[in-house]
Amino acid sequence: MNARNPVFDAMNHQKQSPPIGLDTLFTTCEQLQQAGQAQEALDLYQSWLAQSQDANRHMAWFNYGSLQQSTGNPAAAIEAYKECLVLQPSFPQALINLGLTLEKMGKRDEALQQWATLVSKRLLKDGPSPDMLVLALNHIGRVQEDLKQYDLAEEALEQSLALNPKQPGVIQHWVHIRQKACAWPVYKPLPNITQNEMLMATSPLAMLALTDDPVQQLLTAFAFVERTYGFKEEFLSKGREYRHDRLRIGYVSGDLCVHAVGLLLPELLEGHDKSKFEIYGYDFSPEDGTAHRERLKKAFDHLRPIRALTDRQVAKLVLADEIDVLIDLHGLSSGARPGIFALHPAPKQGTYLGFIGTTGMPWFDFVIADRYALPEELTPYFTEKPLYVEGSFIPLTRDDTPVREATRAEFGLPEDAFVMAAFGNVYKITPEMFATWMEILKEIPRAVLWLIDDNPTTTANIKKHAFAAKADLNRIIFTGRSAHSEYKAKLTLADVFLDNFPYNCGSTTNDAINAGLPLITRSGKTLVSRMGRSVLNSVNLAELIVDTNLEYIKTCILLSNDQGFANAIHDKLRKSKADQTNCMKIPLDKVHAK
């Protein structure tokens, strides 16, 4: 005689009256889901909800909504969460999930409203628990950060940290939000959070722009990797030695598109000696529909789309392709997939370009650099061994794409002004660098400072800092972000590009060189603060490299006042572009031989 199936019994009983109990409903639906019968579970919920008048039926609506959400039916999930809230308006989990589902459907304002409703109940007698409030506030902070509403994002995260200060991930975002808002000093006092805790929670990317101390950058990388990546290291390629006619090189990237990294890559990838190297791309980049994206895709001998694959699946694909050297183009930057490299699917693994500092990750053997940017005395602060290239490790691309003739008038720039463009990312601006720019404005009466209008909060803060420095706000001109082609047109209108310190520009420096625009850079003690030195040395413009802010000011004044000096710089820029016929070559055969 066959044993009775409790799931079948529950479903059969549900067709009768009275309905099964809530506990039995939940247990049965969970068993159905585990058996891969999600639709049957949904049907059972629907049937039960149509019949039952259980006092806690809002819980069933919530579970039903969660299942609809997880099975890819957000519209039905939203309706279920709303039904739950009709029965129990203060049910916090439903407000959280309803917000997440609305956000996924692109309705971010409605999502924010749900979480704000939850937060507004905090002072009620039976208000939400602190954990639920923290969750709602963190979601508000995250979405407002994405919307570049940095003042609102900062406020939400500060409220979250007031409830629970032991949230290093939230502190990390709070620090970077203040950087992006140019809210100085970046580290301001918060209740029950020490300066050390703020330092330890700062992201590696943020730290690149906060300090020129290589020790601090190394410690930050270590701390981030330890708290973020709990991968168990495996050595899938251990013992493998391939004997290919050509060395197989794999690049892993989600930036093979119009992105700061992607813009530097075409000539480098195309410049590989195809008699020595076979190039593979493991690509999870967005399809932006550009000709640049298509050019990058065609630069590989083999392109493997990996967006839908897990890290282990990608690692197995790398093994199957018998890759000799695998190169990561993200490091510790956004979108990184370090779990692939923790599995060691290639005998040699390195990092390049995506993160201009040490990663602190134990699964990388080398970092691609040059001796200007990473001299021997700085290598102790890297966990990766340097693989040196000749010239600059920043690829200098030759861009002969026609650029439209722009005019100063269309951007509100005075025709007779000495235009100083500072188009680096706003989070790279430091109080010290900004003070230097303000001093230059005082020293050069005809100068104007041309900045990116990234978002209202940041622009308002920059104006406040300029006002505090007694600067003439009419001489600080803002321009909105634009497509790369339009951005290149803007560069032709400037007289000088002002580099940031300690986070030098990289891809932007290449754009300035292509535009024939002199760039003044301050060089320091870290890889990221020596990018400008690396590029300018490679194009014979060492006279634009300085070591102090005072030298920075003097060089800018010289470029403004000495026409002979300016003409000599422009001659060198023209010669550099004319001579630039070969892209930088990476000696990957050397790392393979080690």
HELIX and SHEET records of a PDB file:
HELIX    1   1 PRO A    6  GLN A   14  1                                   9    
HELIX    2   2 LEU A   22  GLN A   34  1                                  13    
HELIX    3   3 ALA A   38  GLN A   51  1                                  14    
HELIX    4   4 ARG A   57  SER A   70  1                                  14    
HELIX    5   5 PRO A   74  LEU A   87  1                                  14    
HELIX    6   6 PRO A   92  LYS A  104  1                                  13    
HELIX    7   7 ARG A  108  SER A  120  1                                  13    
HELIX    8   8 PRO A  130  ASP A  146  1                                  17    
HELIX    9   9 TYR A  150  LEU A  163  1                                  14    
HELIX   10  10 PRO A  168  LYS A  180  1                                  13    
HELIX   11  11 GLN A  195  ALA A  201  1                                   7    
HELIX   12  12 PRO A  204  LEU A  210  1                                   7    
HELIX   13  13 PRO A  214  THR A  228  1                                  15    
HELIX   14  14 GLY A  262  LEU A  264  5                                   3    
HELIX   15  15 PRO A  266  GLU A  270  1                                   5    
HELIX   16  16 ALA A  291  LYS A  298  1                                   8    
HELIX   17  17 ASP A  311  ALA A  320  1                                  10    
HELIX   18  18 PRO A  338  ALA A  342  1                                   5    
HELIX   19  19 GLU A  376  TYR A  381  5                                   6    
HELIX   20  20 ALA A  409  PHE A  411  5                                   3    
HELIX   21  21 VAL A  426  LYS A  428  5                                   3    
HELIX   22  22 PRO A  431  GLU A  443  1                                  13    
HELIX   23  23 PRO A  456  ALA A  468  1                                  13    
HELIX   24  24 LEU A  473  ARG A  475  5                                   3    
HELIX   25  25 HIS A  484  LEU A  491  1                                   8    
HELIX   26  26 SER A  507  ASN A  514  1                                   8    
HELIX   27  27 VAL A  528  ARG A  530  5                                   3    
HELIX   28  28 MET A  531  SER A  538  1                                   8    
HELIX   29  29 ALA A  542  LEU A  544  5                                   3    
HELIX   30  30 ASN A  549  ASN A  561  1                                  13    
HELIX   31  31 GLN A  563  ASP A  579  1                                  17    
HELIX   32  32 LEU A  588  ALA A  593  1                                   6    
SHEET    1   A 7 HIS A 302  PRO A 305  0                                        
SHEET    2   A 7 PHE A 277  ASP A 283  1                                        
SHEET    3   A 7 LEU A 247  SER A 253  1                                        
SHEET    4   A 7 VAL A 325  ASP A 328  1                                        
SHEET    5   A 7 LYS A 348  THR A 351  1                                        
SHEET    6   A 7 PHE A 366  ALA A 369  1                                        
SHEET    7   A 7 LYS A 385  TYR A 388  1                                        
SHEET    1   B 6 ILE A 476  GLY A 480  0                                        
SHEET    2   B 6 ALA A 447  ASP A 453  1                                        
SHEET    3   B 6 PHE A 418  ALA A 422  1                                        
SHEET    4   B 6 VAL A 496  LEU A 498  1                                        
SHEET    5   B 6 LEU A 519  ARG A 522  1                                        
SHEET    6   B 6 ILE A 545  VAL A 546  1                                        
END                                                                             
